Amino acid sequence: TADLLSSPQTLHKLVAPLMQGGLSPEMRLGLLSLLSRASHEPGGRQALATVGAPRLLVEAADGSSDAAAVGHGLQALAHLAADENFRSQLSGWGALRPLCASLSSARAPDPRTRAIALSAVANVSYVEPAALLSAGVAPHLASLLYETEPNLLRMALTALLNVTRDASAVPPHCAGEMLAAGAPAAVVGLLAHADADIR
């Protein structure tokens, strides 16, 4: 199956009906699941990009009321963000706004969904910090500083440090959003965190 899902010809056959629309929810979900599985391997990620699948994945992550479809879209985008060959392309695909929005517990009540989105945001923060700020990441990252799960907290800190590394490039409204979300108090609290890496 991995070889098949690394073939642009195969993926084109999966993408075409999604682009045409009119599918039953079950068929759409099944096709999105296969596209998400293709993203697990480097060859599959290349094939996804070749056939124009990322925009469909963004659409699933952003506009679907089906939590499973959102999950498939976010999972695939996270795999693409983890790949240095594609990390800088997520902004052009329109992926940053749905990824940032999915950091909110109101938008993504399942903590696993937020963790997937956060892993993508943390990876993209190394190459597109300004684009993430424009996509509205600041208040979400500030809120995540109150996260109790250490791995999520590390990812949030990584992303926050990357997007604020050049303080002069942080728009005033983003700084205001982080203040309003309680970032200073959260940082003070983290100075006493049990994990030395986090401190």
C-alpha positions as CSV (number, residue, x, y, z in Angstrom):
1,T,0.0,0.0,0.0
2,A,2.8,2.4,0.8
3,D,4.2,2.1,-2.7
4,L,0.8,2.7,-4.2
5,L,0.3,5.8,-2.1
6,S,3.7,7.1,-3.3
7,S,2.5,7.1,-6.9
8,P,1.3,10.3,-8.4
9,Q,-0.9,8.3,-10.7
10,T,-2.7,6.6,-7.8
11,L,-3.0,9.8,-5.8
12,H,-4.4,11.6,-8.9
13,K,-7.2,9.0,-9.0
14,L,-8.0,9.7,-5.3
15,V,-7.8,13.5,-5.6
16,A,-9.9,13.8,-8.8
17,P,-13.2,12.9,-7.2
18,L,-12.5,15.1,-4.2
19,M,-11.9,18.0,-6.5
20,Q,-15.1,17.3,-8.4
21,G,-17.2,17.1,-5.3
22,G,-20.6,15.5,-4.8
23,L,-19.3,12.6,-2.9
24,S,-21.1,10.9,0.0
25,P,-19.6,11.8,3.4
26,E,-18.4,8.2,3.8
27,M,-16.6,8.2,0.4
28,R,-15.0,11.6,1.1
29,L,-13.8,10.5,4.5
30,G,-12.3,7.3,3.0
31,L,-10.4,9.3,0.3
32,L,-9.1,11.8,2.9
33,S,-8.0,8.9,5.1
34,L,-5.9,7.5,2.2
35,L,-4.4,10.9,1.4
36,S,-3.5,11.3,5.1
37,R,-1.8,7.8,5.0
38,A,0.2,8.9,1.9
39,S,1.7,11.7,3.9
40,H,3.4,9.3,6.3
41,E,6.2,8.5,3.7
42,P,8.5,10.9,1.9
43,G,7.5,9.6,-1.5
44,G,3.8,10.0,-0.6
45,R,4.4,13.6,0.5
46,Q,6.0,14.3,-2.8
47,A,3.2,12.7,-4.7
48,L,0.6,14.7,-2.7
49,A,2.3,17.9,-3.6
50,T,2.6,16.9,-7.3
51,V,-1.1,16.2,-7.7
52,G,-2.3,19.3,-5.8
53,A,-3.6,17.5,-2.8
54,P,-2.5,19.9,-0.1
55,R,-5.2,22.4,-0.9
56,L,-7.8,19.6,-0.4
57,L,-6.2,18.7,3.0
58,V,-6.4,22.4,4.0
59,E,-10.0,22.5,3.0
60,A,-10.7,19.4,5.1
61,A,-8.8,20.9,8.1
62,D,-10.6,24.2,7.8
63,G,-14.1,23.8,6.6
64,S,-15.3,20.4,7.5
65,S,-17.9,19.8,10.2
66,D,-16.8,16.2,10.4
67,A,-14.2,15.8,13.2
68,A,-12.6,12.8,11.4
69,A,-12.1,14.7,8.2
70,V,-10.6,17.6,10.1
71,G,-8.3,15.0,11.8
72,H,-7.2,13.5,8.5
73,G,-6.5,17.0,7.1
74,L,-4.5,18.1,10.1
75,Q,-2.5,14.9,10.3
76,A,-1.4,15.1,6.7
77,L,-0.5,18.8,7.1
78,A,1.5,18.0,10.2
79,H,3.5,15.4,8.3
80,L,4.1,17.9,5.5
81,A,5.2,20.5,8.1
82,A,7.7,17.9,9.6
83,D,9.3,17.5,6.2
84,E,11.9,20.2,5.4
85,N,11.1,19.9,1.7
86,F,7.6,21.1,2.2
87,R,7.6,23.1,5.5
88,S,7.9,26.5,3.8
89,Q,5.1,25.7,1.4
90,L,2.3,25.5,4.0
91,S,1.7,29.2,4.0
92,G,1.2,29.2,0.2
93,W,-1.3,26.4,0.5
94,G,-3.4,28.4,3.0
95,A,-2.7,25.9,5.8
96,L,-1.6,28.3,8.5
97,R,-5.0,29.8,9.5
98,P,-6.7,26.4,10.0
99,L,-3.6,25.1,11.9
100,C,-3.6,28.1,14.2
101,A,-7.3,28.0,14.7
102,S,-7.1,24.3,15.7
103,L,-4.8,25.3,18.7
104,S,-8.0,26.6,20.4
105,S,-9.9,24.2,22.6
106,A,-13.1,25.9,21.4
107,R,-12.3,24.9,17.8
108,A,-10.6,21.6,18.6
109,P,-12.0,20.1,21.9
110,D,-10.0,16.9,21.4
111,P,-6.5,17.4,22.9
112,R,-5.0,15.1,20.3
113,T,-6.2,17.3,17.5
114,R,-4.6,20.3,19.2
115,A,-1.4,18.4,19.6
116,I,-1.3,17.5,15.9
117,A,-1.9,21.2,14.9
118,L,0.7,22.3,17.4
119,S,3.4,20.0,16.1
120,A,2.8,21.5,12.6
121,V,2.9,25.1,13.9
122,A,6.1,24.4,15.9
123,N,7.8,23.1,12.8
124,V,6.6,25.9,10.5
125,S,7.7,28.5,13.2
126,Y,11.4,27.8,12.2
127,V,10.8,29.0,8.6
128,E,7.7,31.3,8.6
129,P,7.4,33.1,11.9
130,A,5.9,36.3,10.4
131,A,3.3,34.3,8.4
132,L,2.2,32.5,11.6
133,L,1.8,35.8,13.4
134,S,-0.3,37.0,10.4
135,A,-2.4,33.8,10.7
136,G,-3.3,34.6,14.3
137,V,-1.0,32.2,16.2
138,A,0.0,34.6,19.0
139,P,-3.0,34.4,21.5
140,H,-3.2,30.6,21.0
141,L,0.5,30.0,21.8
142,A,0.2,32.3,24.8
143,S,-2.8,30.3,26.1
144,L,-0.9,27.1,25.6
145,L,1.8,28.2,28.1
146,Y,-0.7,27.1,30.7
147,E,-0.7,23.5,29.2
148,T,0.2,20.8,31.8
149,E,1.4,18.1,29.4
150,P,5.2,18.6,29.0
151,N,5.5,17.7,25.3
152,L,2.8,20.1,24.3
153,L,4.3,22.8,26.5
154,R,7.7,22.3,24.9
155,M,6.2,22.6,21.4
156,A,4.3,25.7,22.4
157,L,7.4,27.3,23.9
158,T,9.4,26.4,20.8
159,A,6.9,28.0,18.5
160,L,6.5,31.1,20.7
161,L,10.3,31.6,21.0
162,N,10.6,31.3,17.2
163,V,7.8,33.7,16.3
164,T,9.0,36.3,18.8
165,R,12.8,35.9,18.3
166,D,12.9,39.2,16.4
167,A,10.9,41.4,18.8
168,S,10.9,44.3,16.3
169,A,9.1,42.1,13.8
170,V,6.2,41.3,16.2
171,P,3.2,43.5,15.3
172,P,1.9,45.5,18.3
173,H,-1.5,43.8,18.1
174,C,0.1,40.4,18.4
175,A,2.0,41.5,21.5
176,G,-1.3,42.9,22.9
177,E,-3.0,39.5,22.2
178,M,-0.3,37.6,24.1
179,L,-0.5,40.0,27.0
180,A,-4.3,39.6,27.1
181,A,-3.9,35.8,27.0
182,G,-1.8,36.0,30.1
183,A,1.7,35.2,28.6
184,P,3.7,37.1,31.3
185,A,2.1,35.4,34.2
186,A,2.4,32.0,32.5
187,V,6.2,32.6,31.8
188,V,6.7,33.5,35.5
189,G,5.0,30.3,36.5
190,L,7.1,28.3,34.2
191,L,10.3,29.5,35.9
192,A,9.4,27.1,38.7
193,H,8.4,24.2,36.4
194,A,9.7,20.7,37.5
195,D,11.2,20.1,34.0
196,A,14.6,21.7,33.7
197,D,14.3,22.0,29.9
198,I,11.1,24.0,30.2
199,R,12.6,26.3,32.9
